[in-house]
């Protein structure tokens, strides 16, 4: 234990040792927020005897996830390889690969990139006879993405923006776009989190499995979470309530 907290300041030690219940760490850039997470993970495994597969650590970029894996491995060794450390999307894809058939998709589903999405949006616009001089595929795709981040499915989006001509047109494209995605056994980047939430909220066995599994949830760069990401984390930590989040209000994406 002494090795794990050596070099930490008093506040960092306090956060590392606060293992039960919610823990919020707010600190500025370069203050060692990620160090708190990695040392807390190591403390949980070495001092609290928590199995690595019962710990979930979420970051926002693959680079950050890889760095966290390396730092945890330096602290606890090979056991770190059994942890779930990844981005919101990579974690969710692992869940979707197991359960996406519950939503009517095949397990070999595709994830459309931006180019695929824009091509499909253009096809939907053509089908709906939407003037591409008034609406660009890029702007429609951006608006659909915003709607998904707010967890608005097509019908909910259409209801919310009824009476707004531009949004009504986008709502029609959104509905057809989702239909065409499913026809292609495909999802887009924004669907990844929303479909995972849908699976967890509509399937008691999946919810029980993952809330039992993840006894401790840790989130880096928490200031950047949107509604869907916040909802996902809340669900996964709902059973044990042991969630640690670190962030910097000055670095929020606005």
QUILIN-V374148 format. One record per residue. N is the residue number from 1. RES is the residue in three letters. OMEGA is omega as a letter, one per 30 degrees, with the letter a starting at -180 (999 if undefined). Layout:
N & RES & OMEGA
N & RES & OMEGA
This chain:
1 & UNK & a
2 & UNK & l
3 & UNK & a
4 & UNK & a
5 & UNK & l
6 & UNK & l
7 & UNK & l
8 & UNK & l
9 & UNK & a
10 & UNK & a
11 & UNK & l
12 & UNK & l
13 & UNK & a
14 & UNK & a
15 & UNK & l
16 & UNK & a
17 & UNK & l
18 & UNK & a
19 & UNK & a
20 & UNK & l
21 & UNK & a
22 & UNK & l
23 & UNK & l
24 & UNK & l
25 & UNK & l
26 & UNK & a
27 & UNK & a
28 & UNK & l
29 & UNK & l
30 & UNK & a
31 & UNK & l
32 & UNK & a
33 & UNK & a
34 & UNK & l
35 & UNK & l
36 & UNK & a
37 & UNK & a
38 & UNK & l
39 & UNK & l
40 & UNK & l
41 & UNK & l
42 & UNK & l
43 & UNK & l
44 & UNK & a
45 & UNK & a
46 & UNK & a
47 & UNK & l
48 & UNK & l
49 & UNK & l
50 & UNK & l
51 & UNK & a
52 & UNK & a
53 & UNK & l
54 & UNK & l
55 & UNK & l
56 & UNK & l
57 & UNK & a
58 & UNK & l
59 & UNK & a
60 & UNK & a
61 & UNK & l
62 & UNK & l
63 & UNK & l
64 & UNK & l
65 & UNK & l
66 & UNK & l
67 & UNK & l
68 & UNK & l
69 & UNK & a
70 & UNK & a
71 & UNK & l
72 & UNK & l
73 & UNK & l
74 & UNK & a
75 & UNK & a
76 & UNK & l
77 & UNK & a
78 & UNK & a
79 & UNK & a
80 & UNK & a
81 & UNK & l
82 & UNK & l
83 & UNK & l
84 & UNK & l
85 & UNK & a
86 & UNK & l
87 & UNK & l
88 & UNK & a
89 & UNK & a
90 & UNK & l
91 & UNK & a
92 & UNK & l
93 & UNK & l
94 & UNK & l
95 & UNK & a
96 & UNK & l
97 & UNK & a
98 & UNK & a
99 & UNK & a
100 & UNK & l
101 & UNK & l
102 & UNK & a
103 & UNK & l
104 & UNK & l
105 & UNK & l
106 & UNK & a
107 & UNK & l
108 & UNK & a
109 & UNK & l
110 & UNK & l
111 & UNK & a
112 & UNK & l
113 & UNK & a
114 & UNK & l
115 & UNK & l
116 & UNK & a
117 & UNK & a
118 & UNK & l
119 & UNK & a
120 & UNK & l
121 & UNK & l
122 & UNK & l
123 & UNK & l
124 & UNK & l
125 & UNK & l
126 & UNK & l
127 & UNK & a
128 & UNK & l
129 & UNK & l
130 & UNK & a
131 & UNK & a
132 & UNK & l
133 & UNK & l
134 & UNK & a
135 & UNK & l
136 & UNK & l
137 & UNK & a
138 & UNK & a
139 & UNK & l
140 & UNK & l
141 & UNK & l
142 & UNK & a
143 & UNK & l
144 & UNK & l
145 & UNK & l
146 & UNK & l
147 & UNK & l
148 & UNK & l
149 & UNK & l
150 & UNK & l
151 & UNK & l
152 & UNK & l
153 & UNK & a
154 & UNK & a
155 & UNK & l
156 & UNK & l
157 & UNK & a
158 & UNK & l
159 & UNK & a
160 & UNK & a
161 & UNK & l
162 & UNK & a
163 & UNK & l
164 & UNK & a
165 & UNK & a
166 & UNK & a
167 & UNK & l
168 & UNK & l
169 & UNK & l
170 & UNK & l
171 & UNK & l
172 & UNK & l
173 & UNK & l
174 & UNK & a
175 & UNK & l
176 & UNK & l
177 & UNK & l
178 & UNK & l
179 & UNK & a
180 & UNK & l
181 & UNK & a
182 & UNK & l
183 & UNK & a
184 & UNK & a
185 & UNK & a
186 & UNK & l
187 & UNK & l
188 & UNK & a
189 & UNK & a
190 & UNK & l
191 & UNK & a
192 & UNK & a
193 & UNK & a
194 & UNK & l
195 & UNK & l
196 & UNK & l
197 & UNK & a
198 & UNK & l
199 & UNK & a
200 & UNK & a
201 & UNK & a
202 & UNK & a
203 & UNK & a
204 & UNK & a
205 & UNK & l
206 & UNK & l
207 & UNK & a
208 & UNK & a
209 & UNK & a
210 & UNK & l
211 & UNK & l
212 & UNK & a
213 & UNK & a
214 & UNK & a
215 & UNK & l
216 & UNK & l
217 & UNK & a
218 & UNK & a
219 & UNK & l
220 & UNK & l
221 & UNK & a
222 & UNK & a
223 & UNK & a
224 & UNK & a
225 & UNK & l
226 & UNK & a
227 & UNK & a
228 & UNK & l
229 & UNK & l
230 & UNK & a
231 & UNK & l
232 & UNK & a
233 & UNK & l
234 & UNK & l
235 & UNK & a
236 & UNK & a
237 & UNK & a
238 & UNK & a
239 & UNK & a
240 & UNK & l
241 & UNK & a
242 & UNK & a
243 & UNK & l
244 & UNK & l
245 & UNK & l
246 & UNK & a
247 & UNK & a
248 & UNK & a
249 & UNK & a
250 & UNK & a
251 & UNK & a
252 & UNK & l
253 & UNK & a
254 & UNK & 999
